[in-house]
Amino acid sequence: MDVLIIEDDVLHRAYLNEAVRAALPECGTVLEAENGKAGEKLARENRAAHIVMDLQMNERNGIEAARTIWKERPDTRILFWSNYSDEAYVRGVSRIVPEGAAYGYVLKSASDDRLRLALRSIFIEAQCVIDREVRGLQEKSLGKAHGFSDAEYEILIDMALGLTDKAIARRRNLSLRSVQNRLQSLYEKLNVHQSTGEDEAEGRYNLRTRAITIAYLRKLLNYSALERAERELAEWHGGK
């Protein structure tokens, strides 16, 4: 068995290397990549079937890299090892996992024993191992608890970034009316929507309410989710 570690922090890579060797005496070779882009290349060249991967990395983040790897080899077993348990990352992972895949999501704050148990459970026993904190958000994102749909969550992020309806429509390849319908649903769920009859007739929203809603959303979302969204928005603008 070979294991590929994809992690941009040198000390964390060294720690993972030791953890893998301690948990998996069956492991013959441990490969290392410093970011998602390099990890995709090594996974492809070595047909790596067992991967430990960070989520927040330069060049290409873990979600993007895992999407590519799973597209090429859906049976690959991946353990996501991350500092982040926010909804943006959990939703991102939930959307790309192939049906029946053995994978895990363990926080870097977990104990050594927890990490080693996860490694054996996923790579040897083909089980899924998800930290409890992450599991709660994952169930919400999959509709097992009350929350926002993926489409609504994308609009929520765009609103928190301050994008106009037209800008959201361009970014998400939607009609203006579709964006406004999703906004209506969000306002109702958040219980903050107020508009005049004239506004509704013209498909516009009260600007004061819009400002209050954006401020509320920025409190609802944690800093790491907004930071990631702002980077993605900058990349989107750069590609135009």
Protein Blocks (a to p, Z undefined) as FASTA:
>chain_A
ZZddddfbfklmmmmmmmmmmmmmmbmbdcddfbfklmmmmmmmnopabdcddfbdghia
fklmmmmmmmmmmmbccddddfbfcfklmmmmmmmmcghiacddddfkbcfklmmmmmmm
mmmnopacddfklmmmmmmmnopagcddfklmmmmmmmmnopafklmmmmnopafklmmm
mmmmmmmmnopaccdfklmmnopacfklmmmmmmmmmmmpcfklmmmmmmmmmmmmmmZZ
